[in-house]
């Protein structure tokens, strides 16, 4: 009887524990949805999504258009992937295929430690180190721009990207490679034509996870991208991302105003983008796991 | 950047004072005021070991919002309340009492390679609204104007918009996290213009910092342009961007809050205010005492 009770008790407790995170996610989504949709009582949804001017605390008429911020976010994110993907997959391939077990066992934890560096520290390095270097290199008046943000986010996305894609590459069965060598392919050809295609979905999952990390990052971009609300035209323009806008304005916004709700809408847009990215990543990872078996 | 740098001494101050029975006074708000208030608080805590003062920044808007939400004893602010904020205070039955503890002159700084010497408020407004985009239009240099300012949670951002720009800022304004960041950006950018409080213009010895040029300002083209560094003229109210630095309290201040505000007006407090490059409220002709 007693044993029976404890069995049930633990089963229930653990189920509740598992439900907490699910309910939190649902709760966050509902909160964003309920508050975020209030915006559209006063602002046209098309004007909100396509308007390029964002000035909720304007001198005369407030405007709420997230197009410039959305493009800023996408620029910085994809810019960071442009840097991090080749670097990350290259590192992962090296660790898995070239490096001796000793080097691998040393390097992998070190790379994963990079993920432990707080984002303010990365942002700080962006201000004092990367931005002045970019300004000097490209003869710019100021290095606080989209490229600076991309570089810093690439650094932040690298640990996830390397770690997950290294696992994927490592999981490719040895006989695939042996068959390739037997046919006379060298190591490079084997890597490019056999190993990487075989773990394509795993590597893609790694990229998507890195992308998700870069999309949601706030502190670093807030510190290091210049925060001008104008529509950016190239990577040397200062940008203000959705995350930075929410972070800057949430502290001073009067509750219950159009400005307040519009920040929730910004967060909702960001949440939906990250959700899609994560679902795609999960799908890819699941497919990769199935293949691995 | 500045806020993080300030965090450590705050923590140390906090721990130093926490071993005996302590009364805590919280201050929140203006980034312009934070360095000055921090030094005033340090001096005050030395003379009053039983009081612990905790100070955080975030901008005047953040401080006022905290006051309206009953989250701070004193809200530091470099601007007055907005109409909306006063309405909200009335609604929530919060009696906001202003206290002017010091005065600041907002200085306009440019990169030293630019030759412009003075500007009228009107031209300055046009520059920040994006209507004048090239230095050649001002007759003082060449190249595109690169605008630096603060974020909308900053009292300085609002003050400058109300007094100078009088319309919306140009969307090309680069919104910096703090005044120090404006200062560093202006030093590095050959087309730069920015605004900083008086306390950021000079180093600890009272000399103007290197790598920037201070622009003289005039209200109209006929008036002589005045530099914010000319203390005598600033005191006489001839510099157009002289502004009070406020500390708001909920109701007439009492107890330790009142004690701290009185310390700020005392000779010892005044000395610190002057050493930091600011003006005492009285010499700028602003009511230093608690109003009413």
Interface residues (C-beta under 8 A of the other chain):
Chain A: X53 X55 X57 X58 X59 X60 X68 X120 X124 X127 X132 X135 X141 X142 X144 X222 X223 X226 X227 X228 X229 X230 X231 X238 X240 X248 X249 X251 X252 X253 X254
Chain B: X1 X4 X58 X59 X61 X62 X64 X65 X84 X85 X88 X146 X151 X152 X153 X161 X165 X166 X167 X168 X170 X171 X172 X173 X174 X175 X176 X177 X181 X184 X185 X188 X189 X190 X191 X192
